Every structure is written in C-alpha cells, then in structure tokens.
Amino acid sequence: MFFQQIYDKTLAQASYLIGCQKTGESIVIDAKRDVDTYLDIAKQNGLRITQITETHIHADFLSGSRELAALTGATLYLSDEGGLDWQYEFNHVGLKDGDVITVGNLTLTVMHTPGHTPESISFLLVDKPASSAPVMLFTGDFVFVGDIGRPDLLEKAAGLVGTQDAGARQMYQSIQRFEALPDFLQVWPGHGAGSACGKALGAVPSTTVGYEKIRNWAFQHENDPKGFVNYLLADQPEPPKYFAMMKKLNKVDRQLITQVPVQKKLTAEEVKEALDRGIKLIDTRNKVAFADGFVTGSINIQGNNAFATWMGWFITYQEPFMLVADESKIDDLTRKLMRIGLDNVYGFVTDVASLGIDLQKADVIGIDTFKTYLDRDDAQVVDLRGASEYKSGHVEGAENIFVGSLPQHLDKISKDKPVVIYCQGGDRATIGYSLLVRNGFSNVKNYSASMNEWMNKGNPVVTEELEATV
C-alpha cells in the first residue's frame, strides 16, 4: 500500500493519497484546489489517480476534487447522506453508510458520522493483502487529535438557524460509534492545530482510536449528553467570514480552474489608476516593513500561514484586488488564495516606494507608552483578539472588538480620542491598524508587541468566566 498525507499549513488542512502498488490505482481524499501536488505524487510513485472522494461539504477551503477529476478522469465518490438539503449538485457516485470503494487491493468502507455536518462520512481502510481488519480511519472533521468537529458552523457562518444543537446531539451519537472501533485503529483527521473547525485541535498529525478514548475530552462525557453538548458548543472560535461562501461553492456546479493562474505585474500607473477606481491594495509584506512605509488605504495582511484566512475575512468574492509582494512569493500567495476561491486578483506590485505615492508610517508604540494610555477617559484601548482569548486574560479597561468583525463595528471606535490597539503577537493589530487608517481614523496607536510582551513582563490581566452558549 502507498500512503501519503498532504498537509497545507496555511489552512491546517490534511488530504490523503492512498494507492495499491500492485495495480497502480489510487484514491485522493479531501483534495485541495491546487491539484498539481497530487498529480506529481502519483506520477513519482507510478500510480494513476482513479478515484476521488470527500468526507463532507467543506466550509474552510474550496475543494479541488472536481478539478482533479477533470484532469484525471477519475470517478468522483461523494456523500449522499444527510437528506435533500445536503446533496452535492453536480454529477458524482453517491455514498451511503456501509458502501465500499475498491482501490486495487484496498477497500474503503463508508461510515456515516454526522455532527459536524449532516452529510459527514468517514472511511475505514482495509489493506486486504495484509489483513482483513481495518487499519486506518479517515475522519475528516469528525474526530481530530484531542478534539471533535464543531457543529455550530452551519448556524454561525451560513446562517442556518437551529442546526448547531441538532448537530451537537448527532455528534454525541457518532462518537459512540467511534468508541466501538478497535483501539489499534489509526485515525487520520482532516485538520490539525490552527484550524477553525474545532477549538482544541492537537498538533500531532495522527492518532489512534484507543488514544483518543483516553485523552480526547469528547469521550469523557459518556453518560452526560447535556454536558457534552454544552462543552462542545462553548467558546468555539469565530468562524471566518468566507466559510459561508465555501459551503455554497463546494456544493454547487461552479467554474473550474485546473492550473495555478499566472498573475500580472502592474506598472505604477496601473496601480494608481486602480486605486482611483477603489480597487483594494493588499500589502502582504511583514508588519515591520509595512509600518515603515505603506500606501494609505492599503490593508496589511501578511503573506504567512494565516494569509488566506484573513483575506477571507476582508475580501469579497465579487471584488478585484491587488497585491504588494515580492515576485518570488506570488505563486505561493496565488495558491493560498485559490484554496479559498479568491481568484479575482487584478495584479501585483513588488515595491510601494516605486509608485510615486506619498507613503504613510504606522504609529507603533512600546509598552511604556502603552501604559500611559491606560485608565484614561480621554483614550480608548481596544483588544482585537477573539472573545475566548479576551475572556482568558486582557488588559484592564480594554474593550473587545474582534479584528475580523472590525469593519462592521467601526461605530464603536472613537474618532475623538486616541485609539490604542493590541492583539496577541501583533499580526492582527497590524491588520486592524491598516483597516482603521483606511476608514479615516487618524489617531490610532499600535501596541504591536501586544499581550505576548505584556504577560511576559509580568503585567496584570483581567479574566472573565468562559460560559457555554446553547
């Protein structure tokens, strides 16, 4: 048997290529959209991609299953569980609980494991030449290392009222089924630490059924379904804004892009003309370089592993946008954007200093200056982290406005007082700073070292009780 996990650090998303080396057949589970990765792996290992499948209709990334099927002619197998509202709206072979996909000498048996979503399925893999017993379980967003999939995304991100409570109850039933599986069974989930699909995902890439029974919180509520539901729904991270669009695009018949686009390098005149037309300029440089000189109105979303997630918060799927980035990084950034379906790149520029535009410097302050703004009626201090982070410890007197929802809450920011912003390590603060400047706030201070420095130097924090919301 051939097996390889393909892990996208930018979205903490795992996909899998599994093959029968005797017959040369292989299957891909939960493909990302830049599918050349799978084609290269298959070619290097003498395999043909003959089958493609998914664990559910994804919310956090745009699946590449259809692109891969278009390029390979492979059969596309997708869940037909969950009822009429949860059916894929394009041609595929439907899967129900107990169905079997055969890949040479390998078989994958479908388990319907609803909870995260109604149509969610997992796959039990048997390597028949080795054993008749299953050896691997591919769980998607059902069971993670140390956590389970959140059932509230459909309600919070897609607006489907009432689905989170029903999903939590379904999840409770699904984990009873998981618990009955052999302890030795390897578990390969769809996400790792950093994903917004859970609240406590582990960084280890795989686990076993037996280990999860011991350490995963979900299996400590065997006789307490109410406590299970309460804990599962409590203090989940804010779902990125783009999740609702992913749910739609992964379900409907959409336009396919079967190769990574090549972006246009813009002239200074083209950039200035585009800015005059209101096209957003996304500056992907690191926060220090941005602070030293940026185009007023540009948004600093650093081109790191969180780039796609933050782009999904602030860029719509209808609007074009430009990038500031080194030319050597454009392919990587394009792939990150592809993975959440943000294809409307107008072009890029490598050097803002060459645009002939007066650049602005960010007002970045240190901890001593930051302290001078505390306990003052004539200043506003804003914590840009998520609600659970804020509750677990914040600077006394700071208001909490999550940076992802900042554009919708500008009315809570003072234009009369100095506004001092911070986050955990400074990345979200530079996003917030650029958004505020873009929206006309002229007296903003960025305490960039933020809570990491504040706590490392032994300064006090205020905590609030983390409460379940059901």
C-alpha positions as CSV (number, residue, x, y, z in Angstrom):
1,M,0.0,0.0,0.0
2,F,1.2,3.5,-0.8
3,F,0.1,6.2,1.7
4,Q,0.9,9.9,1.9
5,Q,-0.6,12.8,3.8
6,I,-0.5,16.1,2.1
7,Y,-0.7,18.9,4.7
8,D,-1.5,22.5,4.0
9,K,-0.1,24.5,6.9
10,T,-1.9,27.7,5.7
11,L,-5.3,26.2,6.5
12,A,-4.2,23.4,8.8
13,Q,-5.9,21.0,6.3
14,A,-4.9,17.4,5.5
15,S,-5.7,15.5,2.4
16,Y,-4.6,12.0,1.5
17,L,-3.3,10.0,-1.5
18,I,-3.6,6.2,-1.0
19,G,-2.7,3.7,-3.6
20,C,-2.4,0.0,-4.4
21,Q,1.1,-0.5,-5.7
22,K,0.2,-3.8,-7.3
23,T,-2.5,-2.4,-9.6
24,G,-1.3,1.2,-9.8
25,E,-4.7,2.6,-8.7
26,S,-5.0,5.3,-6.2
27,I,-7.6,7.5,-4.4
28,V,-7.4,11.1,-3.1
29,I,-9.4,12.1,0.0
30,D,-10.3,15.8,0.5
31,A,-8.2,17.3,-2.2
32,K,-7.1,21.0,-2.0
33,R,-7.7,23.1,-5.1
34,D,-4.1,23.4,-6.5
35,V,-4.2,19.7,-7.5
36,D,-0.8,19.6,-9.3
37,T,0.5,18.3,-5.9
38,Y,-1.4,15.0,-6.3
39,L,-0.6,14.6,-9.9
40,D,3.1,14.9,-9.1
41,I,3.0,12.5,-6.2
42,A,1.1,9.9,-8.2
43,K,3.5,10.2,-11.2
44,Q,6.6,9.9,-9.0
45,N,5.2,6.7,-7.4
46,G,3.9,5.0,-10.6
47,L,0.3,5.5,-9.6
48,R,-2.9,6.6,-11.5
49,I,-5.5,8.6,-9.7
50,T,-8.6,6.5,-10.4
51,Q,-10.9,7.6,-7.5
52,I,-11.6,10.8,-5.6
53,T,-13.7,11.3,-2.5
54,E,-14.5,13.8,0.3
55,T,-15.6,13.4,3.9
56,H,-18.2,16.2,3.7
57,I,-19.1,19.6,2.1
58,H,-16.2,21.7,3.4
59,A,-16.6,25.2,4.9
60,D,-12.9,26.2,5.3
61,F,-11.4,25.5,1.9
62,L,-12.6,25.2,-1.7
63,S,-12.3,21.5,-2.6
64,G,-10.2,20.5,-5.6
65,S,-12.0,17.2,-6.2
66,R,-13.7,18.3,-9.3
67,E,-10.6,19.9,-10.8
68,L,-8.7,16.7,-10.1
69,A,-11.5,14.6,-11.7
70,A,-11.5,16.8,-14.8
71,L,-7.7,16.3,-15.2
72,T,-7.6,12.6,-14.5
73,G,-11.0,11.2,-15.5
74,A,-11.2,9.6,-12.0
75,T,-14.5,8.6,-10.5
76,L,-15.9,11.1,-8.0
77,Y,-17.5,9.5,-4.9
78,L,-19.4,11.8,-2.6
79,S,-21.8,11.5,0.4
80,D,-25.5,11.1,-0.3
81,E,-26.3,11.1,3.4
82,G,-27.8,14.0,5.4
83,G,-31.1,14.5,3.5
84,L,-32.1,16.6,0.5
85,D,-30.6,19.8,1.8
86,W,-27.1,18.3,1.9
87,Q,-26.7,16.8,-1.6
88,Y,-23.9,17.8,-4.0
89,E,-25.5,19.5,-7.0
90,F,-23.2,18.0,-9.7
91,N,-22.5,14.5,-11.1
92,H,-21.0,12.0,-8.7
93,V,-21.4,8.5,-7.4
94,G,-23.3,8.7,-4.2
95,L,-22.2,7.1,-1.0
96,K,-24.3,5.8,1.9
97,D,-23.3,4.2,5.2
98,G,-21.8,0.8,4.5
99,D,-20.9,1.4,0.9
100,V,-17.4,0.2,-0.2
101,I,-14.9,1.9,-2.6
102,T,-12.4,-0.6,-4.0
103,V,-8.9,0.7,-5.0
104,G,-7.0,-2.3,-6.3
105,N,-6.4,-4.5,-3.2
106,L,-7.6,-1.8,-0.9
107,T,-11.2,-1.1,0.3
108,L,-12.7,1.9,2.0
109,T,-15.9,1.4,3.8
110,V,-18.2,4.4,4.4
111,M,-19.3,5.3,7.9
112,H,-22.0,8.0,8.2
113,T,-20.7,10.2,11.1
114,P,-22.9,13.2,11.3
115,G,-22.5,16.1,13.8
116,H,-20.0,18.5,12.2
117,T,-22.4,18.4,9.2
118,P,-25.4,16.2,8.5
119,E,-23.7,14.5,5.5
120,S,-20.3,13.9,7.1
121,I,-18.8,10.5,6.4
122,S,-15.6,8.7,7.5
123,F,-13.7,5.9,5.7
124,L,-12.4,2.6,7.2
125,L,-9.4,1.4,5.2
126,V,-8.6,-2.3,4.8
127,D,-5.3,-3.4,3.2
128,K,-6.5,-6.8,2.1
129,P,-3.1,-8.5,1.4
130,A,-2.0,-7.6,4.9
131,S,-5.2,-8.2,7.0
132,S,-8.9,-8.4,6.8
133,A,-9.1,-6.0,9.7
134,P,-9.3,-2.2,9.1
135,V,-6.0,-0.4,9.7
136,M,-6.9,3.3,9.2
137,L,-9.9,5.6,9.7
138,F,-10.1,8.9,7.7
139,T,-12.4,11.1,9.8
140,G,-12.4,14.4,8.0
141,D,-13.9,16.9,10.5
142,F,-15.5,14.2,12.7
143,V,-12.7,13.3,15.2
144,F,-9.4,15.3,15.4
145,V,-6.4,14.7,17.6
146,G,-7.7,15.8,21.0
147,D,-10.9,17.3,19.8
148,I,-14.0,16.7,17.6
149,G,-15.6,18.8,14.8
150,R,-17.7,21.8,15.8
151,P,-21.4,21.6,14.9
152,D,-22.1,25.3,15.1
153,L,-20.5,26.4,11.8
154,L,-23.7,25.9,9.7
155,E,-25.5,28.3,12.1
156,K,-22.8,30.8,12.8
157,A,-21.2,31.0,9.3
158,A,-24.0,30.0,7.0
159,G,-27.0,31.3,9.0
160,L,-28.8,28.0,9.2
161,V,-30.7,28.6,12.4
162,G,-31.2,25.7,14.8
163,T,-28.5,23.4,13.2
164,Q,-25.9,23.7,16.0
165,D,-28.0,22.0,18.7
166,A,-29.1,19.2,16.3
167,G,-25.6,18.8,15.1
168,A,-24.2,18.5,18.7
169,R,-26.7,15.8,19.5
170,Q,-25.8,13.9,16.3
171,M,-22.1,14.2,17.2
172,Y,-22.8,12.6,20.6
173,Q,-24.3,9.6,18.8
174,S,-21.5,9.5,16.2
175,I,-18.8,9.3,18.9
176,Q,-20.5,6.3,20.4
177,R,-19.9,4.5,17.1
178,F,-16.3,5.7,17.0
179,E,-15.8,4.4,20.5
180,A,-16.8,0.9,19.5
181,L,-13.9,0.7,16.9
182,P,-10.7,-1.3,17.7
183,D,-8.2,0.6,19.8
184,F,-5.3,-0.1,17.4
185,L,-7.0,1.7,14.5
186,Q,-5.0,4.6,13.2
187,V,-7.0,7.9,12.9
188,W,-6.1,10.4,10.2
189,P,-8.2,13.6,10.5
190,G,-8.9,16.4,8.1
191,H,-7.3,19.2,10.2
192,G,-4.6,19.9,12.7
193,A,-3.8,22.7,15.2
194,G,-4.7,26.1,13.9
195,S,-7.9,25.2,12.1
196,A,-11.1,27.0,13.0
197,C,-13.1,23.7,12.6
198,G,-12.5,23.0,16.3
199,K,-11.3,24.7,19.4
200,A,-8.5,22.4,20.8
201,L,-7.0,20.5,17.9
202,G,-3.7,18.8,18.6
203,A,-0.5,19.4,16.5
204,V,0.3,15.7,16.1
205,P,-0.7,14.6,12.5
206,S,-2.5,11.4,13.5
207,T,-3.7,9.3,16.5
208,T,-5.4,6.1,17.3
209,V,-8.9,5.2,18.5
210,G,-7.5,4.0,21.8
211,Y,-5.5,7.1,22.4
212,E,-8.5,9.4,21.7
213,K,-10.6,7.4,24.2
214,I,-8.1,8.3,26.9
215,R,-7.2,11.9,26.1
216,N,-10.0,13.4,24.0
217,W,-12.5,15.4,26.1
218,A,-15.4,14.1,24.0
219,F,-15.0,10.6,25.4
220,Q,-15.2,11.8,29.0
221,H,-19.0,12.6,28.7
222,E,-20.2,9.0,28.0
223,N,-23.2,9.3,30.4
224,D,-23.7,13.0,30.2
225,P,-25.2,14.1,26.8
226,K,-26.2,17.5,28.1
227,G,-22.7,18.2,29.4
228,F,-21.3,17.0,26.2
229,V,-23.4,19.4,24.1
230,N,-22.7,22.3,26.4
231,Y,-19.0,21.8,26.3
232,L,-18.9,21.3,22.6
233,L,-20.8,24.5,21.8
234,A,-19.0,26.7,24.3
235,D,-16.3,29.2,23.3
236,Q,-15.7,28.0,19.8
237,P,-13.5,30.4,17.8
238,E,-15.1,33.0,15.5
239,P,-15.8,31.3,12.1
240,P,-14.1,33.2,9.3
241,K,-16.5,35.2,7.1
242,Y,-15.6,33.3,4.0
243,F,-16.9,29.9,5.4
244,A,-20.4,30.6,4.1
245,M,-19.2,31.0,0.5
246,M,-17.2,27.8,0.8
247,K,-20.2,25.8,1.8
248,K,-22.0,27.1,-1.3
249,L,-19.2,26.7,-3.8
250,N,-18.4,23.2,-2.6
251,K,-22.0,22.1,-3.1
252,V,-22.9,23.7,-6.5
253,D,-21.7,23.3,-10.0
254,R,-19.1,26.0,-10.3
255,Q,-16.4,27.1,-12.7
256,L,-13.2,25.0,-12.5
257,I,-9.6,26.2,-12.6
258,T,-7.3,23.3,-13.4
259,Q,-3.9,25.1,-13.1
260,V,-2.4,27.8,-10.9
261,P,-3.0,31.2,-12.5
262,V,-0.1,33.5,-13.5
263,Q,-0.6,37.0,-12.1
264,K,0.1,40.2,-13.9
265,K,2.8,42.5,-12.7
266,L,1.4,46.0,-12.7
267,T,3.0,49.3,-13.6
268,A,2.9,52.3,-11.2
269,E,0.3,53.9,-13.5
270,E,-1.9,50.8,-13.4
271,V,-1.8,50.7,-9.7
272,K,-2.6,54.3,-9.2
273,E,-5.5,54.1,-11.7
274,A,-6.8,51.0,-9.9
275,L,-6.6,52.8,-6.6
276,D,-8.6,55.7,-8.0
277,R,-11.3,53.2,-9.0
278,G,-11.5,51.9,-5.5
279,I,-9.7,48.6,-6.0
280,K,-8.2,47.4,-2.7
281,L,-4.4,47.1,-2.3
282,I,-3.4,44.2,0.0
283,D,0.1,44.7,1.3
284,T,1.5,41.2,2.1
285,R,4.8,42.4,3.5
286,N,5.8,41.7,7.1
287,K,4.3,44.1,9.7
288,V,7.7,45.9,10.3
289,A,8.2,46.7,6.6
290,F,4.6,47.9,6.3
291,A,4.9,50.1,9.4
292,D,7.9,51.8,7.9
293,G,6.0,53.0,4.8
294,F,2.7,52.0,3.3
295,V,0.2,53.3,0.8
296,T,-2.6,55.0,2.7
297,G,-5.8,52.8,2.4
298,S,-3.9,49.6,1.8
299,I,-4.6,46.6,4.1
300,N,-1.6,44.8,5.7
301,I,-2.4,41.1,5.6
302,Q,1.0,39.4,5.9
303,G,1.7,36.6,3.4
304,N,2.3,34.0,6.2
305,N,0.3,30.8,7.0
306,A,-2.7,32.9,8.1
307,F,-2.9,34.9,4.9
308,A,-5.8,33.1,3.2
309,T,-7.9,33.0,6.4
310,W,-7.6,36.8,6.9
311,M,-8.2,37.5,3.2
312,G,-11.4,35.6,3.6
313,W,-12.5,37.9,6.4
314,F,-12.0,41.1,4.4
315,I,-12.2,40.5,0.7
316,T,-15.5,39.6,-1.1
317,Y,-15.8,37.1,-3.9
318,Q,-17.0,39.8,-6.3
319,E,-14.3,42.5,-6.0
320,P,-10.9,42.6,-7.7
321,F,-7.9,43.3,-5.5
322,M,-4.1,44.0,-5.9
323,L,-1.2,42.5,-4.0
324,V,2.1,44.0,-2.8
325,A,4.5,41.2,-2.7
326,D,8.0,40.0,-3.8
327,E,7.7,38.4,-7.2
328,S,9.2,35.2,-5.9
329,K,6.2,34.8,-3.5
330,I,3.4,35.4,-6.0
331,D,2.9,31.7,-6.9
332,D,2.7,30.8,-3.2
333,L,0.2,33.6,-2.5
334,T,-1.9,32.6,-5.5
335,R,-2.1,29.0,-4.3
336,K,-3.2,30.2,-0.9
337,L,-5.9,32.4,-2.4
338,M,-7.0,29.6,-4.8
339,R,-7.6,27.3,-1.8
340,I,-10.5,29.5,-0.6
341,G,-11.6,30.5,-4.1
342,L,-10.3,34.1,-4.1
343,D,-9.5,34.2,-7.8
344,N,-10.1,37.8,-8.7
345,V,-6.5,39.1,-8.5
346,Y,-6.1,42.2,-10.5
347,G,-2.3,42.1,-10.4
348,F,0.6,42.7,-8.2
349,V,3.4,45.2,-7.5
350,T,6.7,44.5,-5.8
351,D,7.8,47.9,-4.4
352,V,5.4,50.6,-3.0
353,A,8.3,53.1,-3.0
354,S,8.4,53.0,-6.8
355,L,4.7,54.0,-7.1
356,G,5.4,57.7,-6.8
357,I,2.8,57.9,-3.9
358,D,3.5,59.6,-0.6
359,L,3.8,56.7,1.9
360,Q,2.5,56.8,5.5
361,K,4.3,55.4,8.6
362,A,2.4,53.5,11.2
363,D,2.3,54.8,14.8
364,V,3.8,51.8,16.6
365,I,4.3,52.3,20.4
366,G,6.2,50.4,23.0
367,I,5.0,49.1,26.4
368,D,5.9,52.2,28.4
369,T,4.0,54.4,26.1
370,F,1.1,51.9,26.0
371,K,0.8,52.2,29.8
372,T,0.4,55.9,29.6
373,Y,-3.0,55.4,27.8
374,L,-4.4,53.1,30.4
375,D,-7.0,54.3,33.0
376,R,-7.7,57.4,30.9
377,D,-11.2,58.7,30.0
378,D,-9.7,60.5,27.0
379,A,-8.3,57.4,25.4
380,Q,-9.8,54.1,24.1
381,V,-7.9,50.8,24.3
382,V,-9.1,48.0,22.1
383,D,-8.3,44.3,22.3
384,L,-8.6,42.8,18.7
385,R,-8.5,39.2,19.7
386,G,-11.3,36.6,19.7
387,A,-13.8,36.6,22.6
388,S,-12.4,33.5,24.3
389,E,-8.9,34.9,24.2
390,Y,-10.2,38.2,25.7
391,K,-12.0,36.4,28.4
392,S,-9.0,34.3,29.3
393,G,-6.9,37.4,30.1
394,H,-6.9,41.0,28.9
395,V,-5.6,44.4,29.9
396,E,-7.9,46.1,32.4
397,G,-10.1,48.6,30.7
398,A,-9.6,47.3,27.2
399,E,-12.7,46.8,25.0
400,N,-13.0,43.7,22.9
401,I,-13.7,44.1,19.2
402,F,-12.6,41.1,17.2
403,V,-10.5,42.2,14.2
404,G,-12.4,40.0,11.8
405,S,-15.6,42.0,12.5
406,L,-13.9,45.4,12.9
407,P,-15.3,46.8,9.6
408,Q,-18.8,46.1,10.9
409,H,-18.1,47.8,14.2
410,L,-16.4,51.0,13.3
411,D,-19.1,52.9,15.1
412,K,-17.6,51.5,18.4
413,I,-14.3,53.2,17.7
414,S,-13.8,56.8,18.8
415,K,-12.7,59.4,16.2
416,D,-12.3,62.0,19.0
417,K,-9.9,60.1,21.3
418,P,-6.6,58.4,20.8
419,V,-7.3,54.7,20.0
420,V,-4.7,52.1,21.1
421,I,-5.0,48.7,19.7
422,Y,-3.3,45.4,20.6
423,C,-3.8,41.6,19.9
424,Q,-1.7,38.6,21.0
425,G,1.5,38.9,19.0
426,G,1.0,41.9,16.6
427,D,-0.2,40.3,13.4
428,R,-3.9,41.1,14.0
429,A,-3.0,44.5,15.3
430,T,-1.4,45.5,12.0
431,I,-4.4,44.4,10.1
432,G,-6.6,46.4,12.5
433,Y,-4.4,49.4,12.2
434,S,-4.5,49.4,8.4
435,L,-8.3,49.0,8.4
436,L,-8.8,51.9,10.8
437,V,-6.5,54.2,8.7
438,R,-8.3,53.1,5.6
439,N,-11.6,54.2,7.2
440,G,-10.4,57.6,8.2
441,F,-9.2,57.1,11.8
442,S,-6.2,59.4,12.2
443,N,-5.2,59.0,15.8
444,V,-4.5,55.2,16.1
445,K,-1.6,53.8,18.1
446,N,-0.5,50.2,17.6
447,Y,1.0,48.4,20.6
448,S,2.4,45.8,18.3
449,A,4.2,43.7,20.9
450,S,0.8,43.1,22.4
451,M,-0.2,40.5,25.0
452,N,2.9,38.4,24.5
453,E,5.1,41.1,25.8
454,W,2.6,42.4,28.3
455,M,2.3,39.0,30.1
456,N,6.0,38.0,29.6
457,K,6.9,41.1,31.6
458,G,4.5,40.1,34.5
459,N,1.8,42.7,34.0
460,P,-1.6,42.0,35.4
461,V,-4.6,40.7,33.3
462,V,-8.3,40.6,33.9
463,T,-10.1,37.3,33.3
464,E,-13.7,36.5,32.8
465,E,-15.6,33.2,33.1
466,L,-15.9,31.2,29.9
467,E,-19.5,30.3,29.5
468,A,-21.3,27.9,27.3
469,T,-23.9,29.3,24.9
470,V,-26.6,26.8,24.0
